[in-house]
Amino acid sequence: MRYLQRLAFVIVCMWAQLGVASTEENARALFEFAEASFPELLRPAEPDTLQLFGFFVRHYTETDIYLGVQGDKVWAFGAALGPDVIYIGRLSDLITIEETDISDSVLTNRNAECSYYAEDTFSSVRDIKRNILFTGSVSITVDGDECVLSANSIPNHDFNDDTAAFATDVAEVDAEFRIPLSPAFADQATPISLTTDNGVLLNGVKIDLLAAACYGVADEKIGCNDMSQPWRFDPMSPLTRFGTDAHNAHTQPDGSYHYHGNPKALFDAEPVAESPLVGFAADGFPIFGSYIEDNGQIRAARSSYQLKAGSRPSGEDDPGGDYDGTYVDDYEYVAGLGDLDECNGMMRNGVYGYYIIDEYPWVLACYKGTPNASFNKGGGGAGDMPPSDGSGMMPPDGGDMPPGDGSGTMPPDGSDMPPGDGSSTMPPDGGDMPPGDGSGMMPPEGCEMPPSDGSSMMPPDGGDMPPSDGSGMMPADGCDMPPSDGSGMMPPPPPGT
């Protein structure tokens, strides 16, 4: 028993020597290295690699040991190790994560926890009109109770095709967004506004839905920064000229590429299964592609907004004409009309998320949670208006709002710290061991056992399981499995539901 219980600590030493990403190919390389290094513990070698509940898993039948990797988290389980799933540590604390090429990748996973996607990725893409090559860069790490997504704003697909009329050339623009590991519902929904980027996709490109252009304001292309001003143009309407490319995206004045609607990328347009998670909104809730499963059929999720009947007012400050989708005010919300709520989201399999659709409001109309301050434009806070220097969201030929600098961190009230609260299971090379408070599991050299006071990662017999944050990969007999979508998140229902 004592010999086998050392496995968890041996794994840490072993993984500290490798750099891997959370892809199946690199997971296989990791498992094979482990088997070659510790054949007495991991037998028989090279069992099948399984994908279960968001984990890459190998089961070694002779010792009944399971090794699992999920995003930025590493776990071990087995009868010989005791009844508990053992949290080994965070990959980003233990190893150097290798980059993964996501050029033109189509995603498949619906896991709603941002830490599952913790890795470094790159893409090689082309500005079609200018015939210039770009390299996209995205890094997702875990910092306490948040994921940190850092990117250079270059997508993972070619852009600026012949349909586009960008006012500014695309440029690499560094951005950083913080996403809570456990997003929480607010007491009431918050409408989207010009002061906050609405979300970010896993390819590092942000979503910025609204136009700073209204009927009768200035030249009707810029300057409408008052969110109470009526008759705001909808940049996704085919009746407005907005200069977007085939991916419903264009540039801001500094060259930041960003989406105003369906990216026409990242998820399959002719799916055989539900669409994957493709990004996260500013409040931390996931953003999924368009398609859901409904009684065995795959179909697009439906909006609960519709065009108003009749004609608009035709007074001095009104545009007149029929309600045709030119303006955001042309639409009204009808509860229960479609699948989605007033924010363009719904609860499925215990996970609330927003859905990208090809009708208004396109991605989301409001936030069910509290937007994180890192999504604020210009870092000025949620109440600050954008500059009044003509850099609004619709300058001539389709330019728009200036970008945020990703400053600030405001997790929703009540967000709990996840397992691994910033206390590394292993210090950097040459660093001292942390205090014996449970974080000092094993030094890089020598692999000394931790104190016998119950602070090690191997809890004493009868110890409690780690928190139910999706870590229940292979629970002991009698334990329940996590939700069937692999998210392990299960946020509370919205108020009043």
C-alpha positions as CSV (number, residue, x, y, z in Angstrom):
1,M,0.0,0.0,0.0
2,R,2.7,2.5,1.0
3,Y,4.7,1.7,-2.2
4,L,1.7,2.2,-4.4
5,Q,0.6,5.4,-2.6
6,R,3.8,7.0,-3.7
7,L,2.6,6.9,-7.3
8,A,0.9,10.2,-7.1
9,F,4.1,11.9,-6.0
10,V,6.2,10.1,-8.5
11,I,3.9,11.3,-11.2
12,V,4.6,14.9,-10.3
13,C,8.3,14.5,-10.6
14,M,7.8,12.7,-13.9
15,W,5.6,15.4,-15.3
16,A,7.8,18.2,-14.2
17,Q,10.3,17.1,-16.9
18,L,7.9,17.2,-19.8
19,G,6.1,19.8,-21.9
20,V,2.7,18.8,-23.1
21,A,-0.6,20.3,-24.3
22,S,-4.1,19.1,-23.6
23,T,-4.4,17.3,-26.9
24,E,-4.8,13.6,-27.3
25,E,-1.5,13.4,-29.2
26,N,0.5,15.0,-26.4
27,A,-1.4,13.1,-23.8
28,R,-0.4,9.8,-25.5
29,A,3.2,11.0,-25.5
30,L,3.0,11.8,-21.8
31,F,1.5,8.4,-20.9
32,E,4.1,6.5,-23.0
33,F,7.0,8.4,-21.2
34,A,5.4,7.5,-17.9
35,E,5.1,3.9,-18.8
36,A,8.8,3.7,-19.9
37,S,10.0,5.5,-16.8
38,F,7.9,3.5,-14.2
39,P,7.0,0.1,-15.7
40,E,6.6,-1.4,-12.2
41,L,3.7,1.0,-11.4
42,L,2.0,1.4,-14.8
43,R,1.3,-2.1,-16.1
44,P,0.5,-3.2,-18.7
45,A,2.1,-0.6,-20.9
46,E,0.2,1.3,-23.7
47,P,-3.5,0.6,-22.9
48,D,-6.0,2.4,-24.9
49,T,-6.3,6.2,-24.3
50,L,-9.9,7.0,-23.6
51,Q,-11.7,10.4,-23.5
52,L,-14.2,10.3,-20.6
53,F,-16.0,13.4,-19.2
54,G,-13.4,15.7,-20.7
55,F,-10.4,13.7,-19.5
56,F,-7.8,11.9,-21.5
57,V,-7.4,8.7,-19.5
58,R,-5.3,5.5,-19.3
59,H,-6.2,2.6,-17.1
60,Y,-3.4,0.2,-16.0
61,T,-5.2,-3.0,-15.1
62,E,-2.5,-4.8,-13.2
63,T,-2.2,-2.1,-10.6
64,D,-5.7,-0.7,-11.2
65,I,-4.3,2.8,-11.6
66,Y,-6.0,5.5,-13.7
67,L,-4.1,8.6,-15.0
68,G,-6.1,11.5,-16.3
69,V,-5.5,14.9,-17.8
70,Q,-8.2,17.5,-18.2
71,G,-7.2,20.9,-19.5
72,D,-5.0,22.4,-16.9
73,K,-5.7,19.7,-14.3
74,V,-4.0,16.3,-13.6
75,W,-5.6,13.5,-11.6
76,A,-4.9,10.0,-10.4
77,F,-7.3,7.3,-9.2
78,G,-7.2,3.6,-8.3
79,A,-8.2,1.2,-5.6
80,A,-4.6,0.9,-4.5
81,L,-4.5,4.6,-3.9
82,G,-7.5,4.8,-1.6
83,P,-11.1,5.7,-2.2
84,D,-10.5,9.3,-3.4
85,V,-9.8,10.9,-6.8
86,I,-6.4,12.5,-6.2
87,Y,-5.7,16.0,-7.6
88,I,-2.1,16.0,-8.6
89,G,-1.9,19.6,-9.6
90,R,-2.1,22.2,-12.5
91,L,-0.3,21.5,-15.7
92,S,0.6,25.1,-16.0
93,D,2.4,24.9,-12.6
94,L,4.1,21.6,-13.3
95,I,5.1,21.8,-17.0
96,T,5.8,23.9,-20.0
97,I,2.8,23.6,-22.3
98,E,3.6,23.1,-25.9
99,E,1.7,25.1,-28.6
100,T,-1.0,23.4,-30.7
101,D,-1.8,24.4,-34.3
102,I,-5.5,25.4,-34.5
103,S,-5.4,26.8,-38.1
104,D,-8.9,26.3,-39.5
105,S,-9.8,24.0,-36.6
106,V,-13.4,22.9,-36.1
107,L,-14.0,22.4,-32.4
108,T,-16.0,19.5,-30.9
109,N,-16.1,19.7,-27.1
110,R,-18.9,21.1,-25.0
111,N,-17.1,21.1,-21.7
112,A,-18.1,24.4,-20.1
113,E,-15.2,24.9,-17.7
114,C,-12.6,27.3,-19.1
115,S,-9.7,25.4,-17.5
116,Y,-10.4,22.5,-19.8
117,Y,-9.1,24.7,-22.7
118,A,-5.9,25.8,-20.9
119,E,-3.1,25.5,-23.5
120,D,-1.0,27.6,-25.9
121,T,-2.2,27.6,-29.5
122,F,-1.2,29.2,-32.7
123,S,-2.5,29.6,-36.3
124,S,-1.1,30.4,-39.7
125,V,-3.5,32.5,-41.7
126,R,-3.7,35.0,-44.6
127,D,-5.1,38.5,-45.1
128,I,-6.6,37.6,-48.5
129,K,-6.8,41.1,-50.1
130,R,-3.4,42.2,-48.9
131,N,-1.8,38.7,-49.5
132,I,0.0,38.9,-46.2
133,L,0.6,36.0,-43.8
134,F,-0.2,36.3,-40.1
135,T,0.4,34.1,-37.1
136,G,-2.3,34.0,-34.5
137,S,-1.4,33.3,-30.9
138,V,-3.6,32.4,-27.9
139,S,-2.6,31.3,-24.4
140,I,-5.1,30.2,-21.8
141,T,-3.9,29.7,-18.3
142,V,-5.5,29.3,-14.8
143,D,-4.9,32.0,-12.2
144,G,-6.7,31.3,-8.9
145,D,-10.4,31.3,-9.6
146,E,-10.1,32.6,-13.2
147,C,-8.9,31.6,-16.6
148,V,-6.7,34.1,-18.3
149,L,-7.0,34.3,-22.1
150,S,-4.2,36.2,-23.8
151,A,-4.2,36.7,-27.6
152,N,-2.9,38.9,-30.4
153,S,-6.4,39.3,-32.0
154,I,-5.5,37.3,-35.1
155,P,-8.1,34.7,-36.0
156,N,-7.4,31.0,-36.8
157,H,-8.8,31.4,-40.4
158,D,-8.1,33.5,-43.4
159,F,-9.8,36.9,-43.4
160,N,-10.5,40.1,-45.4
161,D,-11.9,38.5,-48.5
162,D,-13.3,40.3,-51.5
163,T,-16.7,41.0,-49.7
164,A,-14.9,43.1,-47.0
165,A,-14.3,46.8,-46.8
166,F,-12.1,47.3,-43.8
167,A,-11.4,50.9,-42.9
168,T,-8.2,49.9,-41.1
169,D,-5.7,47.1,-41.9
170,V,-5.7,44.1,-39.6
171,A,-2.9,44.3,-37.1
172,E,-1.7,42.2,-34.2
173,V,-3.2,43.7,-31.0
174,D,-2.4,42.2,-27.7
175,A,-5.5,41.6,-25.5
176,E,-6.1,39.8,-22.2
177,F,-9.4,38.6,-20.8
178,R,-10.3,37.0,-17.4
179,I,-13.0,34.4,-17.3
180,P,-14.3,33.1,-14.0
181,L,-14.0,29.3,-13.5
182,S,-17.5,29.3,-11.9
183,P,-19.6,32.0,-13.4
184,A,-22.6,33.1,-11.2
185,F,-26.0,34.4,-12.0
186,A,-26.6,38.0,-11.1
187,D,-29.8,39.2,-9.5
188,Q,-30.9,40.7,-12.8
189,A,-29.6,40.7,-16.4
190,T,-27.3,43.5,-17.6
191,P,-27.9,44.8,-21.2
192,I,-24.8,44.8,-23.5
193,S,-23.4,48.2,-24.1
194,L,-20.7,50.1,-26.0
195,T,-18.4,50.1,-22.9
196,T,-17.7,46.4,-22.8
197,D,-16.5,43.8,-25.3
198,N,-19.2,41.1,-25.2
199,G,-17.0,38.0,-25.2
200,V,-14.0,36.2,-26.6
201,L,-13.8,33.1,-28.7
202,L,-11.2,30.3,-28.3
203,N,-9.3,31.5,-31.3
204,G,-8.6,34.8,-29.4
205,V,-10.9,37.1,-31.3
206,K,-13.4,39.1,-29.4
207,I,-17.1,39.7,-30.0
208,D,-18.3,43.3,-30.1
209,L,-21.9,43.4,-31.3
210,L,-23.2,47.0,-31.0
211,A,-22.7,49.9,-33.3
212,A,-22.1,53.5,-32.1
213,A,-24.3,54.7,-34.9
214,C,-27.9,55.8,-34.6
215,Y,-30.5,57.5,-36.9
216,G,-30.1,61.2,-36.9
217,V,-26.9,61.3,-34.8
218,A,-23.9,63.0,-36.5
219,D,-23.3,61.3,-39.9
220,E,-25.1,58.1,-38.7
221,K,-21.8,56.3,-38.8
222,I,-20.1,57.4,-35.5
223,G,-20.8,59.2,-32.3
224,C,-23.9,57.6,-30.9
225,N,-22.4,56.7,-27.5
226,D,-25.6,57.3,-25.5
227,M,-27.1,53.9,-24.9
228,S,-30.6,55.5,-24.4
229,Q,-30.6,56.9,-27.9
230,P,-33.2,55.1,-30.0
231,W,-32.9,53.7,-33.5
232,R,-29.4,52.3,-33.2
233,F,-28.3,50.6,-36.4
234,D,-27.8,46.8,-36.3
235,P,-24.4,46.1,-38.0
236,M,-25.5,42.6,-38.9
237,S,-28.5,43.7,-40.9
238,P,-28.1,43.2,-44.6
239,L,-29.6,46.6,-45.0
240,T,-26.7,48.4,-43.4
241,R,-23.3,48.8,-44.9
242,F,-20.7,47.8,-42.4
243,G,-17.7,46.4,-44.3
244,T,-17.5,43.0,-42.7
245,D,-15.9,40.0,-44.4
246,A,-17.3,36.5,-44.9
247,H,-16.8,35.8,-41.1
248,N,-19.0,38.8,-40.1
249,A,-15.9,40.6,-38.8
250,H,-13.9,43.7,-39.5
251,T,-11.4,45.9,-37.8
252,Q,-11.3,48.7,-35.2
253,P,-9.2,51.8,-35.7
254,D,-6.2,50.1,-34.1
255,G,-6.5,47.1,-36.4
256,S,-8.2,44.7,-33.9
257,Y,-10.1,42.1,-35.8
258,H,-13.4,41.2,-34.1
259,Y,-16.8,39.6,-34.8
260,H,-20.3,41.1,-35.0
261,G,-22.1,37.8,-35.4
262,N,-21.6,34.2,-36.5
263,P,-17.9,33.7,-37.1
264,K,-18.6,31.1,-39.8
265,A,-15.7,29.2,-38.2
266,L,-14.9,27.0,-35.2
267,F,-18.0,24.8,-35.4
268,D,-19.5,22.7,-38.2
269,A,-22.3,24.3,-40.3
270,E,-23.6,20.8,-41.2
271,P,-23.3,19.0,-37.9
272,V,-24.2,15.5,-36.9
273,A,-24.1,16.4,-33.2
274,E,-24.7,19.5,-31.0
275,S,-22.4,22.4,-31.6
276,P,-19.3,22.8,-29.3
277,L,-18.3,25.5,-27.0
278,V,-16.6,28.2,-29.0
279,G,-15.9,30.9,-26.4
280,F,-16.9,32.7,-23.3
281,A,-19.1,35.8,-22.7
282,A,-17.8,38.7,-20.6
283,D,-19.7,37.3,-17.6
284,G,-17.9,33.9,-17.9
285,F,-20.8,31.9,-19.2
286,P,-20.0,29.7,-22.2
287,I,-20.8,30.6,-25.8
288,F,-21.9,27.6,-28.0
289,G,-22.3,27.2,-31.7
290,S,-25.7,27.2,-33.3
291,Y,-26.9,23.6,-33.2
292,I,-28.7,21.6,-30.5
293,E,-30.2,18.1,-30.3
294,D,-34.0,18.0,-30.2
295,N,-35.6,14.6,-29.9
296,G,-32.9,12.9,-31.9
297,Q,-32.7,15.7,-34.5
298,I,-29.9,18.2,-34.9
299,R,-31.3,21.7,-35.6
300,A,-30.4,25.4,-35.0
301,A,-31.4,27.0,-31.8
302,R,-34.2,29.5,-32.3
303,S,-34.3,33.1,-31.1
304,S,-37.2,34.5,-29.1
305,Y,-37.0,37.9,-30.7
306,Q,-39.1,38.9,-33.7
307,L,-39.6,41.9,-35.9
308,K,-42.3,44.3,-34.6
309,A,-45.4,44.5,-36.8
310,G,-46.3,47.6,-38.8
311,S,-44.3,50.7,-39.3
312,R,-41.9,52.8,-37.2
313,P,-42.9,56.3,-36.0
314,S,-42.3,59.0,-38.6
315,G,-41.8,62.0,-36.4
316,E,-38.9,64.5,-36.6
317,D,-36.6,62.2,-34.7
318,D,-37.8,58.9,-36.1
319,P,-36.8,57.1,-39.3
320,G,-40.3,55.9,-40.4
321,G,-40.6,53.0,-42.7
322,D,-41.4,49.4,-41.9
323,Y,-39.8,47.4,-39.1
324,D,-37.3,45.5,-41.2
325,G,-34.3,44.9,-39.0
326,T,-32.3,48.0,-39.9
327,Y,-32.3,49.1,-36.3
328,V,-32.0,47.1,-33.0
329,D,-35.3,48.8,-32.0
330,D,-37.1,47.0,-34.8
331,Y,-37.1,43.8,-32.7
332,E,-39.1,42.7,-29.6
333,Y,-38.6,39.9,-27.2
334,V,-41.5,37.3,-26.9
335,A,-40.9,34.9,-24.0
336,G,-41.2,31.3,-25.2
337,L,-41.2,32.2,-28.9
338,G,-38.0,30.2,-29.5
339,D,-35.5,28.2,-27.5
340,L,-33.5,31.1,-26.1
341,D,-34.2,33.6,-23.4
342,E,-34.0,37.4,-23.5
343,C,-30.2,37.3,-23.3
344,N,-30.1,34.6,-26.1
345,G,-29.1,31.8,-23.8
346,M,-30.6,28.7,-22.2
347,M,-29.9,26.0,-19.7
348,R,-29.0,22.6,-21.2
349,N,-27.7,19.6,-19.2
350,G,-27.2,21.7,-16.2
351,V,-25.1,24.3,-17.9
352,Y,-26.3,27.8,-18.9
353,G,-24.8,29.2,-22.1
354,Y,-25.4,31.7,-25.0
355,Y,-25.8,30.5,-28.6
356,I,-24.5,31.9,-31.8
357,I,-27.4,32.1,-34.3
358,D,-28.1,33.6,-37.7
359,E,-30.9,35.9,-36.5
360,Y,-31.1,38.8,-34.0
361,P,-29.6,39.1,-31.4
362,W,-26.9,37.0,-33.1
363,V,-24.9,36.0,-30.0
364,L,-26.3,37.7,-26.9
365,A,-28.4,40.7,-25.9
366,C,-27.6,40.9,-22.2
367,Y,-25.6,39.2,-19.5
368,K,-27.1,36.7,-17.0
369,G,-24.0,37.2,-14.9
370,T,-21.7,40.1,-14.0
371,P,-19.3,41.1,-16.8
372,N,-15.7,40.9,-15.8
373,A,-13.8,44.2,-15.8
374,S,-11.1,42.8,-18.1
375,F,-13.7,43.1,-20.9
376,N,-14.2,46.9,-20.3
377,K,-13.0,48.9,-23.3
378,G,-10.2,51.3,-22.5
379,G,-10.0,49.9,-18.9
380,G,-12.3,52.7,-17.8
381,G,-14.8,50.7,-15.9
382,A,-18.4,49.7,-16.8
383,G,-19.7,53.3,-16.5
384,D,-17.2,55.1,-18.7
385,M,-18.3,56.1,-22.2
386,P,-15.9,55.5,-25.2
387,P,-13.9,58.4,-26.4
388,S,-15.7,61.3,-28.1
389,D,-13.1,61.8,-30.8
390,G,-14.8,60.0,-33.6
391,S,-13.4,56.6,-32.7
392,G,-16.9,55.2,-32.2
393,M,-18.0,51.8,-33.5
394,M,-19.1,52.9,-36.9
395,P,-16.6,55.4,-38.4
396,P,-16.7,55.8,-42.2
397,D,-16.4,52.5,-44.1
398,G,-17.1,50.3,-41.2
399,G,-14.6,51.0,-38.4
400,D,-15.7,50.7,-34.8
401,M,-15.1,51.0,-31.1
402,P,-11.5,51.2,-29.8
403,P,-10.4,48.1,-28.0
404,G,-10.1,47.5,-24.3
405,D,-6.7,46.9,-22.7
406,G,-7.9,43.9,-20.7
407,S,-7.3,45.7,-17.4
408,G,-9.0,44.8,-14.1
409,T,-10.3,41.6,-12.5
410,M,-13.8,41.4,-11.0
411,P,-15.0,37.9,-10.5
412,P,-18.7,37.6,-9.8
413,D,-19.7,37.9,-6.1
414,G,-19.7,34.6,-4.5
415,S,-17.3,32.8,-6.8
416,D,-15.4,30.2,-5.0
417,M,-11.8,29.3,-5.4
418,P,-11.3,26.0,-7.3
419,P,-9.1,23.2,-6.2
420,G,-5.5,24.4,-6.5
421,D,-6.0,28.0,-5.4
422,G,-2.8,29.3,-6.7
423,S,-0.6,27.2,-4.4
424,S,1.7,25.3,-6.8
425,T,2.1,21.6,-6.2
426,M,5.8,22.1,-7.1
427,P,7.9,25.3,-7.0
428,P,9.9,26.5,-10.1
429,D,13.3,25.0,-10.6
430,G,15.5,26.0,-7.7
431,G,12.6,27.5,-5.7
432,D,12.0,26.7,-2.0
433,M,9.3,24.4,-1.0
434,P,6.1,26.2,0.2
435,P,4.8,25.8,3.8
436,G,3.4,22.4,4.8
437,D,-0.2,23.5,4.3
438,G,-1.0,21.0,1.6
439,S,0.6,22.9,-1.2
440,G,4.1,21.5,-0.7
441,M,3.4,18.2,-2.3
442,M,6.8,17.3,-3.7
443,P,10.0,19.2,-4.6
444,P,11.4,18.8,-8.2
445,E,14.5,17.0,-6.9
446,G,14.5,14.0,-4.6
447,C,10.8,13.7,-4.5
448,E,10.6,13.6,-0.7
449,M,7.4,12.6,0.9
450,P,5.3,15.4,2.4
451,P,4.6,15.6,6.1
452,S,2.4,12.9,7.7
453,D,0.0,15.4,9.1
454,G,-2.7,14.9,6.5
455,S,-1.6,17.9,4.4
456,S,-0.4,15.8,1.5
457,M,-2.4,15.2,-1.6
458,M,-2.9,11.7,-0.5
459,P,-5.6,12.2,2.2
460,P,-5.6,9.8,5.1
461,D,-8.0,6.9,5.0
462,G,-11.6,8.3,5.1
463,G,-10.5,11.7,3.8
464,D,-13.1,13.7,1.9
465,M,-13.3,13.9,-1.8
466,P,-12.1,17.1,-3.5
467,P,-14.8,19.7,-4.4
468,S,-17.3,18.7,-7.1
469,D,-15.8,20.9,-9.8
470,G,-15.7,18.3,-12.5
471,S,-12.9,16.4,-10.8
472,G,-15.0,13.3,-10.3
473,M,-13.4,11.5,-13.3
474,M,-13.5,7.9,-12.1
475,P,-15.2,8.0,-8.6
476,A,-15.0,5.1,-6.2
477,D,-17.8,2.5,-6.2
478,G,-21.0,4.1,-5.3
479,C,-20.1,7.7,-6.2
480,D,-22.1,9.6,-8.7
481,M,-20.6,10.6,-12.0
482,P,-20.5,14.3,-13.0
483,P,-23.1,15.8,-15.4
484,S,-23.3,14.0,-18.8
485,D,-21.9,17.0,-20.7
486,G,-18.6,16.7,-19.0
487,S,-18.7,20.2,-17.6
488,G,-19.0,19.4,-14.0
489,M,-20.1,23.0,-13.5
490,M,-23.8,23.0,-12.7
491,P,-24.4,26.7,-11.9
492,P,-27.5,27.5,-9.9
493,P,-30.6,28.3,-11.9
494,P,-31.4,32.0,-12.7
495,P,-33.5,33.8,-10.1
496,G,-37.1,33.1,-10.5
497,T,-36.7,29.8,-12.3
